[in-house]
């Protein structure tokens, strides 16, 4: 069964890949458990304050910018 990524999951995954950040590195630098990060990258169901903000900061952007890109892609 092939589950396509949601637009937000796709945007965050591409941004992390473009920045050269692995799941392990992202998890360590954001404090998000790796298993949780992996789930969020598959579902796009990020908790705004505790997950999307730290990832956005790591990417030198904002959650709203990531969401806007996802909305444009949808």
FENQUIJO-V941450 format. One record per residue. N is the residue number from 0. RES is the residue in three letters. PSI is psi in whole degrees, 0 to 359 (NA if undefined). Layout:
n: {N:N}
res: {RES:RES}
psi: {PSI:PSI}
This chain:
n: {0:1:2:3:4:5:6:7:8:9:10:11:12:13:14:15:16:17:18:19:20:21:22:23:24:25:26:27:28:29:30:31:32:33:34:35:36:37:38:39:40:41:42:43:44:45:46:47:48:49:50:51:52:53:54:55:56:57:58:59:60:61:62:63:64:65:66:67:68:69:70:71:72:73}
res: {UNK:UNK:UNK:UNK:UNK:UNK:UNK:UNK:UNK:UNK:UNK:UNK:UNK:UNK:UNK:UNK:UNK:UNK:UNK:UNK:UNK:UNK:UNK:UNK:UNK:UNK:UNK:UNK:UNK:UNK:UNK:UNK:UNK:UNK:UNK:UNK:UNK:UNK:UNK:UNK:UNK:UNK:UNK:UNK:UNK:UNK:UNK:UNK:UNK:UNK:UNK:UNK:UNK:UNK:UNK:UNK:UNK:UNK:UNK:UNK:UNK:UNK:UNK:UNK:UNK:UNK:UNK:UNK:UNK:UNK:UNK:UNK:UNK:UNK}
psi: {127:116:107:149:147:162:318:318:319:315:314:317:313:317:318:317:315:328:357:27:122:169:317:312:315:315:313:317:340:343:8:127:140:319:322:314:316:316:316:324:340:326:335:8:63:140:124:304:318:347:310:321:309:321:316:316:318:327:4:44:193:158:322:326:320:317:320:318:321:322:321:327:340:NA}
